[in-house]
Amino acid sequence: MITIRFTHARVRWFIIPLPFPFRTFTIPLPKDFREWVGKIEDQLVENPYVGDQIRVPWFREKKKEKYRVYYLIYDEFKVVYVVGISAKKDQQMVINTIWLLVDQFKDEIRNLIQK
């Protein structure tokens, strides 16, 4: 089950946390990184186009030290979907996986909105 994190009413964007395949990690994430992710989610609510673009404007990443957070921006739904976290060494594998699943992610968002 995916839960949408709603923010205060004046904000136009919503954050959807990591989908199931990316919720389990084989590496422990440092506490300061986990706190940073929370701050990034707050920043994305205000402006989803922060971070580095990956191939297209709606696929982006934010980085801290050796870790990356990947997210997709759906303007038509006003949704930012956080779809992955990786260490630098796994970056290309995670990006390729997200590209393979990009249509599925959009279908998930569409289904959540229709409910």
Secondary structure as GFF3:
##gff-version 3
##sequence-region A 1 115
A	DSSP	beta_strand	14	16	.	.	.	ID=ss1
A	DSSP	three_ten_helix	20	22	.	.	.	ID=ss2
A	DSSP	alpha_helix	31	46	.	.	.	ID=ss3
A	DSSP	beta_strand	52	53	.	.	.	ID=ss4
A	DSSP	beta_strand	59	64	.	.	.	ID=ss5
A	DSSP	beta_strand	67	74	.	.	.	ID=ss6
A	DSSP	beta_strand	79	87	.	.	.	ID=ss7
A	DSSP	three_ten_helix	88	90	.	.	.	ID=ss8
A	DSSP	alpha_helix	91	114	.	.	.	ID=ss9
###
